[in-house]
């Protein structure tokens, strides 16, 4: 994995690093021994895009945990509807 991919992955998954990165990307990545080219690439990243991506991921994760039990209950109710319908039809 390239250093840039590693950094972006860490930004997405590590809340503390993300805060540091959004405040100062160069300082947050000092320990990663980046080349001048990689530092220039970091400086060109649109931080608002990272914030938007992070918010979208949090929303999706939140919805998946909140909706999971409800969906399971709905499917269970749906299955029982099918079984009662099939017995009504004589199948």
Kinemage of the C-alpha trace (Angstrom):
@kinemage 1
@onewidth
@group {chain A} dominant
@subgroup {mainchain}
@vectorlist {calphas} color= white
{ca unk a 1} P 0.000 0.000 0.000
{ca unk a 2} L 1.383 3.408 -0.876
{ca unk a 3} L 1.998 5.917 1.876
{ca unk a 4} L -0.799 8.127 0.562
{ca unk a 5} L -3.294 5.250 0.676
{ca unk a 6} L -2.089 4.418 4.171
{ca unk a 7} L -2.604 8.020 5.268
{ca unk a 8} L -6.095 8.245 3.787
{ca unk a 9} L -7.060 4.908 5.367
{ca unk a 10} L -5.834 6.140 8.725
{ca unk a 11} L -7.719 9.429 8.301
{ca unk a 12} L -10.918 7.485 7.693
{ca unk a 13} L -10.499 4.947 10.502
{ca unk a 14} L -8.633 6.795 13.265
{ca unk a 15} L -10.621 9.650 14.772
{ca unk a 16} L -7.691 11.183 16.685
{ca unk a 17} L -5.410 11.089 13.637
{ca unk a 18} L -8.205 12.538 11.486
{ca unk a 19} L -8.529 15.525 13.842
{ca unk a 20} L -4.781 16.094 13.752
{ca unk a 21} L -4.673 15.654 9.980
{ca unk a 22} L -7.529 18.082 9.357
{ca unk a 23} L -5.810 20.666 11.565
{ca unk a 24} L -2.379 20.271 9.927
{ca unk a 25} L -1.753 17.428 7.437
{ca unk a 26} L 2.004 17.974 7.254
{ca unk a 27} L 2.483 18.005 11.015
{ca unk a 28} L 0.195 14.972 11.482
{ca unk a 29} L 2.315 12.930 9.060
{ca unk a 30} L 5.797 14.057 10.189
{ca unk a 31} L 6.660 10.638 11.608
{ca unk a 32} L 5.880 8.907 8.292
{ca unk a 33} L 9.070 10.088 6.554
{ca unk a 34} L 7.275 11.394 3.476
{ca unk a 35} L 9.131 12.561 0.395
{ca unk a 36} L 8.861 16.158 -0.820
{ca unk a 37} L 6.504 14.950 -3.545
{ca unk a 38} L 4.253 13.186 -1.032
{ca unk a 39} L 4.188 16.287 1.171
{ca unk a 40} L 3.229 18.383 -1.866
{ca unk a 41} L 0.465 15.875 -2.618
{ca unk a 42} L -0.756 16.144 0.983
{ca unk a 43} L -0.901 19.909 0.702
{ca unk a 44} L -3.028 19.615 -2.432
{ca unk a 45} L -5.712 17.469 -0.748
{ca unk a 46} L -9.058 19.217 -0.378
{ca unk a 47} L -9.712 18.752 3.343
{ca unk a 48} L -13.412 19.498 2.898
{ca unk a 49} L -13.676 16.339 0.765
{ca unk a 50} L -12.197 14.260 3.585
{ca unk a 51} L -14.651 15.790 6.030
{ca unk a 52} L -17.546 15.037 3.669
{ca unk a 53} L -16.387 11.446 3.124
{ca unk a 54} L -16.032 10.942 6.860
{ca unk a 55} L -19.533 12.286 7.500
{ca unk a 56} L -20.996 10.023 4.814
{ca unk a 57} L -19.266 6.974 6.310
{ca unk a 58} L -20.475 7.838 9.800
{ca unk a 59} L -24.025 8.257 8.494
{ca unk a 60} L -23.909 4.892 6.716
{ca unk a 61} L -22.460 3.108 9.734
{ca unk a 62} L -25.019 4.712 12.005
{ca unk a 63} L -27.893 3.691 9.733
{ca unk a 64} L -26.617 0.142 9.375
{ca unk a 65} L -26.521 -0.389 13.140
{ca unk a 66} L -29.799 1.356 13.840
{ca unk a 67} L -31.666 -0.275 10.965
{ca unk a 68} L -30.383 -3.814 11.399
{ca unk a 69} L -32.756 -4.980 14.153
{ca unk a 70} L -35.710 -3.252 12.540
{ca unk a 71} L -35.027 -4.915 9.203
{ca unk a 72} L -34.663 -8.311 10.881
{ca unk a 73} L -38.002 -7.857 12.640
{ca unk a 74} L -39.655 -6.768 9.405
{ca unk a 75} L -38.272 -9.785 7.568
{ca unk a 76} L -39.470 -12.090 10.347
{ca unk a 77} L -42.948 -10.591 10.087
{ca unk a 78} L -42.805 -10.863 6.315
{ca unk a 79} L -41.889 -14.550 6.504
{ca unk a 80} L -44.798 -15.318 8.816
{ca unk a 81} L -47.136 -13.537 6.407
{ca unk a 82} L -46.005 -15.850 3.626
{ca unk a 83} L -46.489 -18.938 5.729
{ca unk a 84} L -50.015 -17.889 6.743
{ca unk a 85} L -50.877 -17.063 3.137
{ca unk a 86} L -49.630 -20.385 1.901
{ca unk a 87} L -51.756 -22.268 4.451
{ca unk a 88} L -54.804 -20.224 3.426
{ca unk a 89} L -54.289 -21.266 -0.186
{ca unk a 90} L -54.060 -24.946 0.704
{ca unk a 91} L -50.426 -25.295 -0.448
